[in-house]
Amino acid sequence: MNTALLSAAATALTAKAALSGPVDQGQPQLEAAVEPAPSIVGDDARVRPDHLYSRALVHKILVEAAARHQVDAKLVLALAYWESGWDQSRVSETGAVGLMQVQPETATEAGPALLGREVNLDDPYDNADVGVAILRQDMAAFNGPQQGLAAYYQGPTSLKADGMFPDTQQYVEGILDLASRMNP
């Protein structure tokens, strides 16, 4: 648990430092977005080099998904950056895929339930679409962004049963802080 807390704190500091720099074309200078530090998604994260997308395209995909699902674009950008460093090729040690770090099992259920179709998590458009749809559902079920983010990270069942874990609280605070600095 201490490793997770230290990793979350390091990620928050890295992201905060990256976002306090100059702004270019309305987008924060996120050097780590090209090659995210392993601490963003875990030291055992795998990178699939065959799936590379430009930061500009990823930014556009995330903002469009936010608009489709009526979720604050700043929040979506921050969540995706925290989860994957805006790197569609990321796969976590637990198997979560892409920009929004969606578990394949979750996508299998959420795609048809929330989007009315199956999704391909390797496609950044589908990944963003299903991830933002899940976030919107969590925010609606838990009455707002703070608890919605907690459900996205910890899982709705665990959040209801156990309350917010300390690492979940750090996750939520880090993303909300990051969102306040994003330029959609």
OpenMM code with the backbone's topology and positions (N, CA, C; nanometers):
from openmm import Vec3, app, unit

residues = "MET ASN THR ALA LEU LEU SER ALA ALA ALA THR ALA LEU THR ALA LYS ALA ALA LEU SER GLY PRO VAL ASP GLN GLY GLN PRO GLN LEU GLU ALA ALA VAL GLU PRO ALA PRO SER ILE VAL GLY ASP ASP ALA ARG VAL ARG PRO ASP HIS LEU TYR SER ARG ALA LEU VAL HIS LYS ILE LEU VAL GLU ALA ALA ALA ARG HIS GLN VAL ASP ALA LYS LEU VAL LEU ALA LEU ALA TYR TRP GLU SER GLY TRP ASP GLN SER ARG VAL SER GLU THR GLY ALA VAL GLY LEU MET GLN VAL GLN PRO GLU THR ALA THR GLU ALA GLY PRO ALA LEU LEU GLY ARG GLU VAL ASN LEU ASP ASP PRO TYR ASP ASN ALA ASP VAL GLY VAL ALA ILE LEU ARG GLN ASP MET ALA ALA PHE ASN GLY PRO GLN GLN GLY LEU ALA ALA TYR TYR GLN GLY PRO THR SER LEU LYS ALA ASP GLY MET PHE PRO ASP THR GLN GLN TYR VAL GLU GLY ILE LEU ASP LEU ALA SER ARG MET ASN PRO".split()
positions = [
    Vec3(0.0829, -0.1184, 0.0000),
    Vec3(0.0000, 0.0000, 0.0000),
    Vec3(0.0878, 0.1253, 0.0000),
    Vec3(0.2006, 0.1230, 0.0755),
    Vec3(0.2901, 0.2388, 0.0777),
    Vec3(0.3471, 0.2677, -0.0600),
    Vec3(0.3770, 0.1634, -0.1362),
    Vec3(0.4287, 0.1825, -0.2714),
    Vec3(0.3260, 0.2537, -0.3576),
    Vec3(0.1993, 0.2144, -0.3457),
    Vec3(0.0925, 0.2792, -0.4231),
    Vec3(0.0788, 0.4256, -0.3842),
    Vec3(0.0872, 0.4548, -0.2551),
    Vec3(0.0763, 0.5936, -0.2090),
    Vec3(0.1932, 0.6771, -0.2585),
    Vec3(0.3133, 0.6217, -0.2513),
    Vec3(0.4307, 0.6942, -0.3004),
    Vec3(0.4221, 0.7164, -0.4509),
    Vec3(0.3759, 0.6153, -0.5241),
    Vec3(0.3602, 0.6278, -0.6685),
    Vec3(0.2582, 0.7350, -0.7032),
    Vec3(0.1462, 0.7375, -0.6304),
    Vec3(0.0428, 0.8391, -0.6557),
    Vec3(0.0961, 0.9784, -0.6260),
    Vec3(0.1709, 0.9924, -0.5173),
    Vec3(0.2273, 1.1228, -0.4829),
    Vec3(0.3295, 1.1669, -0.5868),
    Vec3(0.4133, 1.0756, -0.6312),
    Vec3(0.5136, 1.1098, -0.7336),
    Vec3(0.4463, 1.1497, -0.8636),
    Vec3(0.3399, 1.0794, -0.8994),
    Vec3(0.2664, 1.1125, -1.0209),
    Vec3(0.2066, 1.2513, -1.0107),
    Vec3(0.1480, 1.2825, -0.8957),
    Vec3(0.0874, 1.4146, -0.8765),
    Vec3(0.1926, 1.5243, -0.8893),
    Vec3(0.3075, 1.5040, -0.8291),
    Vec3(0.4134, 1.6048, -0.8374),
    Vec3(0.4662, 1.6192, -0.9795),
    Vec3(0.4814, 1.5074, -1.0506),
    Vec3(0.5281, 1.5110, -1.1890),
    Vec3(0.4296, 1.5858, -1.2773),
    Vec3(0.3023, 1.5520, -1.2630),
    Vec3(0.1999, 1.6174, -1.3439),
    Vec3(0.1887, 1.7648, -1.3094),
    Vec3(0.1942, 1.7983, -1.1808),
    Vec3(0.1853, 1.9378, -1.1378),
    Vec3(0.3019, 2.0181, -1.1953),
    Vec3(0.4202, 1.9621, -1.1922),
    Vec3(0.5373, 2.0311, -1.2471),
    Vec3(0.5254, 2.0489, -1.3977),
    Vec3(0.4757, 1.9467, -1.4652),
    Vec3(0.4611, 1.9550, -1.6109),
    Vec3(0.3602, 2.0609, -1.6508),
    Vec3(0.2549, 2.0734, -1.5718),
    Vec3(0.1486, 2.1662, -1.6079),
    Vec3(0.1759, 2.3093, -1.5646),
    Vec3(0.2750, 2.3313, -1.4810),
    Vec3(0.3036, 2.4676, -1.4377),
    Vec3(0.3927, 2.5405, -1.5378),
    Vec3(0.4321, 2.4713, -1.6452),
    Vec3(0.5156, 2.5315, -1.7488),
    Vec3(0.4347, 2.6134, -1.8464),
    Vec3(0.4974, 2.6594, -1.9545),
    Vec3(0.4301, 2.7440, -2.0524),
    Vec3(0.3219, 2.6692, -2.1286),
    Vec3(0.2315, 2.7438, -2.1880),
    Vec3(0.1220, 2.6871, -2.2645),
    Vec3(0.1469, 2.7130, -2.4120),
    Vec3(0.1245, 2.6103, -2.4956),
    Vec3(0.1454, 2.6204, -2.6396),
    Vec3(0.0171, 2.5813, -2.7099),
    Vec3(-0.0376, 2.6696, -2.7911),
    Vec3(-0.1594, 2.6439, -2.8673),
    Vec3(-0.2719, 2.5949, -2.7774),
    Vec3(-0.2818, 2.6529, -2.6572),
    Vec3(-0.3898, 2.6172, -2.5680),
    Vec3(-0.3729, 2.4848, -2.4972),
    Vec3(-0.2596, 2.4176, -2.5170),
    Vec3(-0.2378, 2.2899, -2.4515),
    Vec3(-0.1182, 2.3006, -2.3588),
    Vec3(-0.1280, 2.2420, -2.2386),
    Vec3(-0.0144, 2.2453, -2.1476),
    Vec3(0.1057, 2.1721, -2.2078),
    Vec3(0.2225, 2.2145, -2.1693),
    Vec3(0.3446, 2.1471, -2.2125),
    Vec3(0.3617, 2.0209, -2.1293),
    Vec3(0.3212, 1.9096, -2.1811),
    Vec3(0.3294, 1.7829, -2.1108),
    Vec3(0.4315, 1.6949, -2.1798),
    Vec3(0.5553, 1.7201, -2.1511),
    Vec3(0.6623, 1.6420, -2.2131),
    Vec3(0.6443, 1.4945, -2.1825),
    Vec3(0.5952, 1.4637, -2.0624),
    Vec3(0.5782, 1.3235, -2.0249),
    Vec3(0.4693, 1.2558, -2.1054),
    Vec3(0.3852, 1.3327, -2.1737),
    Vec3(0.2769, 1.2714, -2.2508),
    Vec3(0.3305, 1.1902, -2.3677),
    Vec3(0.4485, 1.2241, -2.4170),
    Vec3(0.5079, 1.1500, -2.5267),
    Vec3(0.5660, 1.0193, -2.4743),
    Vec3(0.6382, 1.0254, -2.3682),
    Vec3(0.6971, 0.9076, -2.3043),
    Vec3(0.6660, 0.9151, -2.1549),
    Vec3(0.5473, 0.8738, -2.1105),
    Vec3(0.5126, 0.8872, -1.9707),
    Vec3(0.6061, 0.8071, -1.8808),
    Vec3(0.6297, 0.8631, -1.7652),
    Vec3(0.7111, 0.7936, -1.6669),
    Vec3(0.6382, 0.6680, -1.6230),
    Vec3(0.7112, 0.5594, -1.5965),
    Vec3(0.6453, 0.4364, -1.5533),
    Vec3(0.5586, 0.4549, -1.4305),
    Vec3(0.5910, 0.5521, -1.3439),
    Vec3(0.5125, 0.5713, -1.2228),
    Vec3(0.3703, 0.6151, -1.2532),
    Vec3(0.3442, 0.6675, -1.3729),
    Vec3(0.2091, 0.7113, -1.4068),
    Vec3(0.1160, 0.5910, -1.4144),
    Vec3(0.1620, 0.4820, -1.4667),
    Vec3(0.0753, 0.3661, -1.4856),
    Vec3(0.1303, 0.2402, -1.4201),
    Vec3(0.2295, 0.2518, -1.3400),
    Vec3(0.2858, 0.1352, -1.2740),
    Vec3(0.4147, 0.0919, -1.3412),
    Vec3(0.5060, 0.0430, -1.2619),
    Vec3(0.6375, 0.0072, -1.3128),
    Vec3(0.6344, -0.1102, -1.4103),
    Vec3(0.5287, -0.1918, -1.4040),
    Vec3(0.5213, -0.3082, -1.4904),
    Vec3(0.4387, -0.2839, -1.6163),
    Vec3(0.4045, -0.1574, -1.6415),
    Vec3(0.3240, -0.1266, -1.7602),
    Vec3(0.4014, -0.1640, -1.8857),
    Vec3(0.3275, -0.2111, -1.9853),
    Vec3(0.3884, -0.2471, -2.1126),
    Vec3(0.3524, -0.1413, -2.2149),
    Vec3(0.4423, -0.1176, -2.3076),
    Vec3(0.4150, -0.0255, -2.4167),
    Vec3(0.4112, -0.1057, -2.5453),
    Vec3(0.3071, -0.0839, -2.6256),
    Vec3(0.2954, -0.1485, -2.7547),
    Vec3(0.3323, -0.0436, -2.8596),
    Vec3(0.4546, -0.0438, -2.9101),
    Vec3(0.5004, 0.0613, -3.0007),
    Vec3(0.4266, 0.0664, -3.1336),
    Vec3(0.3456, -0.0337, -3.1656),
    Vec3(0.2740, -0.0327, -3.2927),
    Vec3(0.1498, 0.0573, -3.2884),
    Vec3(0.1195, 0.1166, -3.1755),
    Vec3(0.0012, 0.2010, -3.1624),
    Vec3(0.0421, 0.3400, -3.1116),
    Vec3(0.0994, 0.4219, -3.1957),
    Vec3(0.1428, 0.5552, -3.1541),
    Vec3(0.0528, 0.6611, -3.2166),
    Vec3(0.0123, 0.7577, -3.1375),
    Vec3(-0.0734, 0.8661, -3.1823),
    Vec3(-0.0153, 0.9976, -3.1329),
    Vec3(-0.0309, 1.1025, -3.2120),
    Vec3(0.0225, 1.2322, -3.1727),
    Vec3(-0.0559, 1.2877, -3.0546),
    Vec3(0.0102, 1.3742, -2.9783),
    Vec3(-0.0565, 1.4409, -2.8653),
    Vec3(-0.1749, 1.5214, -2.9134),
    Vec3(-0.1603, 1.5886, -3.0265),
    Vec3(-0.2695, 1.6716, -3.0789),
    Vec3(-0.3914, 1.5858, -3.1112),
    Vec3(-0.3707, 1.4706, -3.1732),
    Vec3(-0.4821, 1.3826, -3.2057),
    Vec3(-0.5460, 1.3274, -3.0789),
    Vec3(-0.4644, 1.2845, -2.9851),
    Vec3(-0.5166, 1.2303, -2.8593),
    Vec3(-0.5978, 1.3373, -2.7863),
    Vec3(-0.5457, 1.4597, -2.7809),
    Vec3(-0.6169, 1.5703, -2.7169),
    Vec3(-0.7538, 1.5880, -2.7813),
    Vec3(-0.7576, 1.5887, -2.9141),
    Vec3(-0.8826, 1.6055, -2.9888),
    Vec3(-0.9796, 1.4909, -2.9594),
    Vec3(-0.9312, 1.3690, -2.9600),
    Vec3(-1.0144, 1.2518, -2.9327),
    Vec3(-1.0776, 1.2618, -2.7942),
    Vec3(-0.9982, 1.2997, -2.6951),
    Vec3(-1.0483, 1.3087, -2.5577),
    Vec3(-1.1500, 1.4211, -2.5413),
    Vec3(-1.1222, 1.5363, -2.6010),
    Vec3(-1.2143, 1.6500, -2.5914),
    Vec3(-1.3471, 1.6167, -2.6606),
    Vec3(-1.3401, 1.5513, -2.7757),
    Vec3(-1.4626, 1.5132, -2.8468),
    Vec3(-1.5438, 1.4101, -2.7679),
    Vec3(-1.4772, 1.3149, -2.7044),
    Vec3(-1.5480, 1.2158, -2.6221),
    Vec3(-1.6143, 1.2848, -2.5028),
    Vec3(-1.5448, 1.3791, -2.4432),
    Vec3(-1.6027, 1.4543, -2.3316),
    Vec3(-1.7288, 1.5276, -2.3761),
    Vec3(-1.7234, 1.5920, -2.4917),
    Vec3(-1.8392, 1.6660, -2.5431),
    Vec3(-1.9560, 1.5710, -2.5717),
    Vec3(-1.9283, 1.4557, -2.6334),
    Vec3(-2.0332, 1.3586, -2.6648),
    Vec3(-2.1068, 1.3126, -2.5396),
    Vec3(-2.0324, 1.2968, -2.4315),
    Vec3(-2.0910, 1.2425, -2.3084),
    Vec3(-2.1221, 1.3516, -2.2059),
    Vec3(-2.1055, 1.4768, -2.2458),
    Vec3(-2.1354, 1.5913, -2.1597),
    Vec3(-2.0620, 1.5839, -2.0261),
    Vec3(-1.9319, 1.5584, -2.0362),
    Vec3(-1.8438, 1.5550, -1.9198),
    Vec3(-1.7406, 1.6649, -1.9410),
    Vec3(-1.7019, 1.7314, -1.8345),
    Vec3(-1.6039, 1.8385, -1.8417),
    Vec3(-1.4759, 1.7890, -1.9110),
    Vec3(-1.4391, 1.8549, -2.0194),
    Vec3(-1.3209, 1.8149, -2.0965),
    Vec3(-1.1940, 1.8212, -2.0116),
    Vec3(-1.1838, 1.9188, -1.9238),
    Vec3(-1.0657, 1.9285, -1.8370),
    Vec3(-1.0520, 1.8038, -1.7502),
    Vec3(-1.1649, 1.7564, -1.6994),
    Vec3(-1.1634, 1.6374, -1.6149),
    Vec3(-1.1217, 1.5141, -1.6954),
    Vec3(-1.1735, 1.5021, -1.8159),
    Vec3(-1.1387, 1.3879, -1.9024),
    Vec3(-0.9903, 1.3923, -1.9388),
    Vec3(-0.9412, 1.5089, -1.9772),
    Vec3(-0.7998, 1.5217, -2.0121),
    Vec3(-0.7111, 1.4855, -1.8931),
    Vec3(-0.7480, 1.5332, -1.7750),
    Vec3(-0.6689, 1.5048, -1.6554),
    Vec3(-0.6732, 1.3571, -1.6199),
    Vec3(-0.7907, 1.2970, -1.6277),
    Vec3(-0.8031, 1.1549, -1.5958),
    Vec3(-0.7184, 1.0710, -1.6913),
    Vec3(-0.7294, 1.0992, -1.8199),
    Vec3(-0.6519, 1.0218, -1.9181),
    Vec3(-0.5021, 1.0434, -1.9003),
    Vec3(-0.4623, 1.1666, -1.8669),
    Vec3(-0.3200, 1.1908, -1.8445),
    Vec3(-0.2712, 1.1142, -1.7212),
    Vec3(-0.3507, 1.1183, -1.6156),
    Vec3(-0.3126, 1.0488, -1.4919),
    Vec3(-0.3043, 0.8983, -1.5160),
    Vec3(-0.4006, 0.8464, -1.5886),
    Vec3(-0.4073, 0.7024, -1.6117),
    Vec3(-0.2986, 0.6519, -1.7060),
    Vec3(-0.2754, 0.7233, -1.8160),
    Vec3(-0.1869, 0.6680, -1.9193),
    Vec3(-0.0816, 0.7648, -1.9705),
    Vec3(-0.0836, 0.8891, -1.9251),
    Vec3(0.0060, 0.9882, -1.9833),
    Vec3(-0.0347, 1.0213, -2.1261),
    Vec3(-0.1642, 1.0036, -2.1574),
    Vec3(-0.2202, 1.0233, -2.2921),
    Vec3(-0.1545, 0.9292, -2.3920),
    Vec3(-0.1183, 0.8120, -2.3474),
    Vec3(-0.0488, 0.7149, -2.4314),
    Vec3(-0.1401, 0.5956, -2.4583),
    Vec3(-0.1961, 0.5901, -2.5787),
    Vec3(-0.2885, 0.4847, -2.6161),
    Vec3(-0.2230, 0.3470, -2.6117),
    Vec3(-0.0923, 0.3404, -2.6226),
    Vec3(-0.0245, 0.2105, -2.6265),
    Vec3(-0.0017, 0.1501, -2.4882),
    Vec3(-0.0363, 0.2201, -2.3829),
    Vec3(-0.0125, 0.1694, -2.2474),
    Vec3(-0.1070, 0.0560, -2.2107),
    Vec3(-0.0495, -0.0442, -2.1467),
    Vec3(-0.1259, -0.1528, -2.0870),
    Vec3(-0.0716, -0.1684, -1.9451),
    Vec3(-0.1594, -0.1584, -1.8466),
    Vec3(-0.1145, -0.1655, -1.7074),
    Vec3(-0.0795, -0.3083, -1.6689),
    Vec3(-0.0192, -0.3222, -1.5535),
    Vec3(0.0150, -0.4551, -1.5035),
    Vec3(-0.1099, -0.5394, -1.4783),
    Vec3(-0.2259, -0.4741, -1.4624),
    Vec3(-0.3504, -0.5482, -1.4415),
    Vec3(-0.4265, -0.5706, -1.5723),
    Vec3(-0.3728, -0.5217, -1.6833),
    Vec3(-0.4350, -0.5431, -1.8131),
    Vec3(-0.5217, -0.4296, -1.8638),
    Vec3(-0.5293, -0.3182, -1.7882),
    Vec3(-0.6070, -0.2030, -1.8337),
    Vec3(-0.5397, -0.1438, -1.9568),
    Vec3(-0.6207, -0.1010, -2.0544),
    Vec3(-0.5707, -0.0656, -2.1871),
    Vec3(-0.5949, 0.0810, -2.2208),
    Vec3(-0.4934, 0.1416, -2.2822),
    Vec3(-0.5084, 0.2671, -2.3536),
    Vec3(-0.5219, 0.3936, -2.2735),
    Vec3(-0.5712, 0.4954, -2.3424),
    Vec3(-0.5816, 0.6307, -2.2890),
    Vec3(-0.6504, 0.6350, -2.1532),
    Vec3(-0.7639, 0.5693, -2.1451),
    Vec3(-0.8463, 0.5753, -2.0240),
    Vec3(-0.8212, 0.4570, -1.9306),
    Vec3(-0.7289, 0.3679, -1.9688),
    Vec3(-0.6928, 0.2508, -1.8887),
    Vec3(-0.8164, 0.1721, -1.8456),
    Vec3(-0.8902, 0.1263, -1.9452),
    Vec3(-1.0122, 0.0491, -1.9235),
    Vec3(-0.9777, -0.0995, -1.9239),
    Vec3(-1.0319, -0.1703, -1.8269),
    Vec3(-1.0140, -0.3149, -1.8217),
    Vec3(-1.0948, -0.3788, -1.9346),
    Vec3(-1.0390, -0.4757, -2.0055),
    Vec3(-1.1127, -0.5411, -2.1140),
    Vec3(-1.2489, -0.5973, -2.0712),
    Vec3(-1.2566, -0.6569, -1.9526),
    Vec3(-1.3836, -0.7123, -1.9047),
    Vec3(-1.4867, -0.6014, -1.8866),
    Vec3(-1.4422, -0.4878, -1.8368),
    Vec3(-1.5318, -0.3737, -1.8174),
    Vec3(-1.5810, -0.3229, -1.9521),
    Vec3(-1.4923, -0.3143, -2.0486),
    Vec3(-1.5309, -0.2669, -2.1822),
    Vec3(-1.6296, -0.3620, -2.2487),
    Vec3(-1.6132, -0.4913, -2.2262),
    Vec3(-1.7042, -0.5899, -2.2841),
    Vec3(-1.8472, -0.5667, -2.2355),
    Vec3(-1.8623, -0.5287, -2.1098),
    Vec3(-1.9948, -0.5004, -2.0540),
    Vec3(-2.0389, -0.3575, -2.0840),
    Vec3(-1.9497, -0.2622, -2.0658),
    Vec3(-1.9860, -0.1196, -2.0761),
    Vec3(-2.0120, -0.0757, -2.2196),
    Vec3(-1.9399, -0.1306, -2.3164),
    Vec3(-1.9627, -0.0912, -2.4552),
    Vec3(-2.1084, -0.1084, -2.4951),
    Vec3(-2.1595, -0.2308, -2.4895),
    Vec3(-2.3005, -0.2507, -2.5250),
    Vec3(-2.3981, -0.1785, -2.4310),
    Vec3(-2.3689, -0.1784, -2.3016),
    Vec3(-2.4617, -0.1185, -2.2052),
    Vec3(-2.4682, 0.0337, -2.2164),
    Vec3(-2.3538, 0.0979, -2.2352),
    Vec3(-2.3496, 0.2442, -2.2339),
    Vec3(-2.3455, 0.3069, -2.3728),
    Vec3(-2.2896, 0.2355, -2.4694),
    Vec3(-2.2748, 0.2901, -2.6045),
    Vec3(-2.3631, 0.2198, -2.7066),
    Vec3(-2.4174, 0.1052, -2.6688),
    Vec3(-2.5005, 0.0288, -2.7608),
    Vec3(-2.4216, -0.0479, -2.8642),
    Vec3(-2.2937, -0.0704, -2.8363),
    Vec3(-2.2092, -0.1413, -2.9328),
    Vec3(-2.0871, -0.1983, -2.8623),
    Vec3(-2.0227, -0.2926, -2.9285),
    Vec3(-1.8956, -0.3435, -2.8790),
    Vec3(-1.7874, -0.2402, -2.9069),
    Vec3(-1.6827, -0.2418, -2.8250),
    Vec3(-1.5719, -0.1481, -2.8444),
    Vec3(-1.4405, -0.2226, -2.8581),
    Vec3(-1.3484, -0.1584, -2.9267),
    Vec3(-1.2123, -0.2092, -2.9428),
    Vec3(-1.1214, -0.1179, -2.8616),
    Vec3(-1.0734, -0.1645, -2.7483),
    Vec3(-0.9914, -0.0808, -2.6605),
    Vec3(-0.8603, -0.0374, -2.7244),
    Vec3(-0.8170, -0.1074, -2.8294),
    Vec3(-0.6946, -0.0684, -2.8984),
    Vec3(-0.7160, 0.0512, -2.9911),
    Vec3(-0.8395, 0.0860, -3.0158),
    Vec3(-0.8740, 0.2033, -3.0961),
    Vec3(-0.8910, 0.3211, -3.0009),
    Vec3(-0.8122, 0.4283, -3.0168),
    Vec3(-0.8203, 0.5389, -2.9210),
    Vec3(-0.9580, 0.6049, -2.9154),
    Vec3(-1.0311, 0.6060, -3.0258),
    Vec3(-1.1653, 0.6639, -3.0267),
    Vec3(-1.2593, 0.5808, -2.9389),
    Vec3(-1.2567, 0.4496, -2.9567),
    Vec3(-1.3393, 0.3613, -2.8749),
    Vec3(-1.2961, 0.3655, -2.7289),
    Vec3(-1.1659, 0.3671, -2.7055),
    Vec3(-1.1130, 0.3689, -2.5697),
    Vec3(-1.1620, 0.4937, -2.4965),
    Vec3(-1.1481, 0.6086, -2.5609),
    Vec3(-1.1936, 0.7335, -2.4996),
    Vec3(-1.3449, 0.7321, -2.4812),
    Vec3(-1.4162, 0.6843, -2.5817),
    Vec3(-1.5622, 0.6842, -2.5768),
    Vec3(-1.6137, 0.5997, -2.4605),
    Vec3(-1.5645, 0.4778, -2.4467),
    Vec3(-1.6131, 0.3925, -2.3392),
    Vec3(-1.5623, 0.4411, -2.2035),
    Vec3(-1.4390, 0.4886, -2.1963),
    Vec3(-1.3861, 0.5396, -2.0698),
    Vec3(-1.4656, 0.6589, -2.0181),
    Vec3(-1.4975, 0.7521, -2.1070),
    Vec3(-1.5740, 0.8704, -2.0660),
    Vec3(-1.7179, 0.8300, -2.0324),
    Vec3(-1.7741, 0.7348, -2.1046),
    Vec3(-1.9090, 0.6872, -2.0726),
    Vec3(-1.9124, 0.6247, -1.9329),
    Vec3(-1.8101, 0.5487, -1.8993),
    Vec3(-1.8013, 0.4886, -1.7655),
    Vec3(-1.7886, 0.5983, -1.6607),
    Vec3(-1.7023, 0.6964, -1.6867),
    Vec3(-1.6848, 0.8072, -1.5925),
    Vec3(-1.8176, 0.8803, -1.5720),
    Vec3(-1.8877, 0.9087, -1.6804),
    Vec3(-2.0165, 0.9780, -1.6681),
    Vec3(-2.1144, 0.8959, -1.5835),
    Vec3(-2.1208, 0.7667, -1.6096),
    Vec3(-2.2095, 0.6801, -1.5317),
    Vec3(-2.1709, 0.6825, -1.3837),
    Vec3(-2.0413, 0.6758, -1.3550),
    Vec3(-1.9944, 0.6787, -1.2158),
    Vec3(-2.0265, 0.8125, -1.1498),
    Vec3(-2.0096, 0.9215, -1.2238),
    Vec3(-2.0392, 1.0530, -1.1659),
    Vec3(-2.1889, 1.0682, -1.1388),
    Vec3(-2.2723, 1.0142, -1.2262),
    Vec3(-2.4174, 1.0208, -1.2052),
    Vec3(-2.4580, 0.9340, -1.0853),
    Vec3(-2.4012, 0.8148, -1.0762),
    Vec3(-2.4366, 0.7225, -0.9682),
    Vec3(-2.3873, 0.7705, -0.8321),
    Vec3(-2.2763, 0.8449, -0.8314),
    Vec3(-2.2159, 0.8872, -0.7053),
    Vec3(-2.2224, 1.0385, -0.6843),
    Vec3(-2.3070, 1.1040, -0.7608),
    Vec3(-2.3377, 1.2464, -0.7397),
    Vec3(-2.2189, 1.3409, -0.7493),
    Vec3(-2.1419, 1.3310, -0.8565),
    Vec3(-2.0395, 1.4312, -0.8810),
    Vec3(-1.9034, 1.3751, -0.9130),
    Vec3(-1.8136, 1.4655, -0.9481),
    Vec3(-1.6812, 1.4228, -0.9944),
    Vec3(-1.5943, 1.3546, -0.8891),
    Vec3(-1.5963, 1.4021, -0.7657),
    Vec3(-1.5066, 1.3432, -0.6665),
    Vec3(-1.5384, 1.1957, -0.6438),
    Vec3(-1.6625, 1.1658, -0.6125),
    Vec3(-1.7013, 1.0265, -0.5888),
    Vec3(-1.7010, 0.9463, -0.7193),
    Vec3(-1.7330, 1.0137, -0.8320),
    Vec3(-1.7299, 0.9464, -0.9615),
    Vec3(-1.5897, 0.9004, -0.9979),
    Vec3(-1.4917, 0.9870, -0.9750),
    Vec3(-1.3521, 0.9485, -0.9985),
    Vec3(-1.3112, 0.8345, -0.9061),
    Vec3(-1.3571, 0.8409, -0.7819),
    Vec3(-1.3247, 0.7345, -0.6864),
    Vec3(-1.3814, 0.6017, -0.7350),
    Vec3(-1.5045, 0.6034, -0.7872),
    Vec3(-1.5651, 0.4804, -0.8388),
    Vec3(-1.4910, 0.4311, -0.9624),
    Vec3(-1.4467, 0.5231, -1.0482),
    Vec3(-1.3721, 0.4864, -1.1695),
    Vec3(-1.2442, 0.4118, -1.1304),
    Vec3(-1.1776, 0.4589, -1.0269),
    Vec3(-1.0490, 0.4030, -0.9841),
    Vec3(-1.0659, 0.2781, -0.8975),
    Vec3(-1.1483, 0.2897, -0.7959),
    Vec3(-1.1593, 0.1848, -0.6942),
    Vec3(-1.2644, 0.0802, -0.7292),
    Vec3(-1.3585, 0.1192, -0.8122),
    Vec3(-1.4709, 0.0329, -0.8462),
    Vec3(-1.5918, 0.0709, -0.7636),
    Vec3(-1.7083, 0.0776, -0.8281),
    Vec3(-1.8291, 0.1195, -0.7580),
    Vec3(-1.8671, 0.0299, -0.6401),
    Vec3(-1.8534, -0.0998, -0.6566),
    Vec3(-1.8912, -0.1923, -0.5499),
    Vec3(-1.8041, -0.1728, -0.4271),
    Vec3(-1.6741, -0.1625, -0.4474),
    Vec3(-1.5815, -0.1408, -0.3365),
    Vec3(-1.6053, -0.0056, -0.2704),
    Vec3(-1.6288, 0.0964, -0.3505),
    Vec3(-1.6516, 0.2296, -0.2944),
    Vec3(-1.7758, 0.2291, -0.2056),
    Vec3(-1.8829, 0.1654, -0.2515),
    Vec3(-2.0055, 0.1567, -0.1709),
    Vec3(-1.9822, 0.0783, -0.0422),
    Vec3(-1.9117, -0.0332, -0.0534),
    Vec3(-1.8932, -0.1224, 0.0615),
    Vec3(-1.7893, -0.0714, 0.1610),
    Vec3(-1.6806, -0.0139, 0.1104),
    Vec3(-1.5661, 0.0164, 0.1958),
    Vec3(-1.5360, 0.1647, 0.2120),
    Vec3(-1.6033, 0.2500, 0.1377),
    Vec3(-1.5671, 0.3916, 0.1392),
    Vec3(-1.4408, 0.4124, 0.0573),
    Vec3(-1.3939, 0.5339, 0.0569),
    Vec3(-1.2774, 0.5699, -0.0251),
    Vec3(-1.1479, 0.5332, 0.0473),
    Vec3(-1.0656, 0.4533, -0.0182),
    Vec3(-0.9358, 0.4161, 0.0365),
    Vec3(-0.8410, 0.5365, 0.0291),
    Vec3(-0.7350, 0.5381, 0.1109),
    Vec3(-0.6399, 0.6506, 0.1066),
    Vec3(-0.5759, 0.6717, -0.0315),
    Vec3(-0.5406, 0.5630, -0.1009),
    Vec3(-0.4813, 0.5814, -0.2335),
    Vec3(-0.5850, 0.6347, -0.3324),
    Vec3(-0.7102, 0.6000, -0.3128),
    Vec3(-0.8166, 0.6529, -0.3971),
    Vec3(-0.8325, 0.8024, -0.3728),
    Vec3(-0.8255, 0.8446, -0.2475),
    Vec3(-0.8352, 0.9875, -0.2139),
    Vec3(-0.7228, 1.0649, -0.2825),
    Vec3(-0.6014, 1.0117, -0.2818),
    Vec3(-0.4895, 1.0780, -0.3492),
    Vec3(-0.5116, 1.0831, -0.4997),
    Vec3(-0.5642, 0.9771, -0.5551),
    Vec3(-0.5956, 0.9702, -0.6974),
    Vec3(-0.6947, 1.0813, -0.7333),
    Vec3(-0.8022, 1.0892, -0.6582),
    Vec3(-0.9068, 1.1888, -0.6840),
    Vec3(-0.8507, 1.3300, -0.6715),
    Vec3(-0.7806, 1.3580, -0.5630),
    Vec3(-0.7242, 1.4919, -0.5422),
    Vec3(-0.6257, 1.5279, -0.6522),
    Vec3(-0.5438, 1.4326, -0.6926),
    Vec3(-0.4458, 1.4573, -0.7981),
    Vec3(-0.5121, 1.4908, -0.9307),
    Vec3(-0.6147, 1.4161, -0.9664),
    Vec3(-0.6838, 1.4401, -1.0934),
    Vec3(-0.7590, 1.5727, -1.0902),
    Vec3(-0.8260, 1.6024, -0.9796),
    Vec3(-0.8980, 1.7301, -0.9697),
    Vec3(-0.8019, 1.8476, -0.9772),
    Vec3(-0.6858, 1.8354, -0.9141),
    Vec3(-0.5851, 1.9414, -0.9222),
    Vec3(-0.5343, 1.9555, -1.0651),
    Vec3(-0.5070, 1.8448, -1.1275),
    Vec3(-0.4601, 1.8437, -1.2657),
    Vec3(-0.5662, 1.9042, -1.3596),
    Vec3(-0.6917, 1.8691, -1.3380),
    Vec3(-0.8012, 1.9208, -1.4206),
    Vec3(-0.8097, 2.0728, -1.4119),
    Vec3(-0.7817, 2.1274, -1.2964),
    Vec3(-0.7916, 2.2732, -1.2790),
    Vec3(-0.6854, 2.3466, -1.3617),
    Vec3(-0.5846, 2.2737, -1.4084),
    Vec3(-0.4752, 2.3335, -1.4865),
    Vec3(-0.4812, 2.3014, -1.6351),
    Vec3(-0.5771, 2.2204, -1.6751),
    Vec3(-0.5879, 2.1775, -1.8150),
    Vec3(-0.6535, 2.2856, -1.9010),
    Vec3(-0.6140, 2.2877, -2.0264),
    Vec3(-0.6758, 2.3740, -2.1272),
    Vec3(-0.7387, 2.2868, -2.2330),
    Vec3(-0.8726, 2.2827, -2.2356),
    Vec3(-0.9367, 2.1958, -2.3361),
    Vec3(-0.9270, 2.2564, -2.4682),
] * unit.nanometer
topology = app.Topology()
chain = topology.addChain("A")
for resn in residues:
    res = topology.addResidue(resn, chain)
    for name in ("N", "CA", "C"):
        topology.addAtom(name, app.Element.getBySymbol(name[0]), res)
